[in-house]
Amino acid sequence: MKTPRKAVLAGVLLAMAGTATASDSVPTASLRPAADREACASENLMLDGAKSQLALCVKSAMFRNDEYTLKIDGQSVATGIDDETTHGVTGQFGDRPVGLVCTPVHEKRGEPTPGLVEAFMKKGMSEEQARKTADLTTTVEAARDCAVSVSDTVRWNVRVQF
């Protein structure tokens, strides 16, 4: 059964809002996957009056997309690669829509060399364009802030650190 587009969009927007302003009432976890290994973070939450275990598992891969799997009570409910989770992946747990949105966190590491700026200028870029392009070479994705939503409400936040 497919989730209606409006419900998916609402879940994605709510999830994005949840990562931007983490609430004290929403549990937060941290996860640091190692290359070519799966790492998981878990949290026990009440769903439908019963305790359920949510788990976010990430298999990090060198030179390939990382794989994200959201599980509830051991059942895989939403999966996707890192690029897909940026826009949000959805699934179902019983009759409840479930969503996972992971927003990239970028970090600048160092300054580009003057030689790099010059090399871009030799390719026809203005000095300003060359500096902006060179700056991109020193910016890396350092983490992803993931929000897990159940029934369009953010229930758990996880920072996946690289």
Secondary structure as GFF3:
##gff-version 3
##sequence-region A 1 162
A	DSSP	alpha_helix	5	20	.	.	.	ID=ss1
A	DSSP	beta_strand	28	31	.	.	.	ID=ss2
A	DSSP	beta_strand	38	47	.	.	.	ID=ss3
A	DSSP	beta_strand	50	59	.	.	.	ID=ss4
A	DSSP	beta_strand	67	72	.	.	.	ID=ss5
A	DSSP	beta_strand	75	81	.	.	.	ID=ss6
A	DSSP	alpha_helix	82	87	.	.	.	ID=ss7
A	DSSP	beta_strand	89	93	.	.	.	ID=ss8
A	DSSP	beta_strand	96	108	.	.	.	ID=ss9
A	DSSP	alpha_helix	114	122	.	.	.	ID=ss10
A	DSSP	alpha_helix	127	136	.	.	.	ID=ss11
A	DSSP	beta_strand	139	150	.	.	.	ID=ss12
A	DSSP	beta_strand	153	161	.	.	.	ID=ss13
###
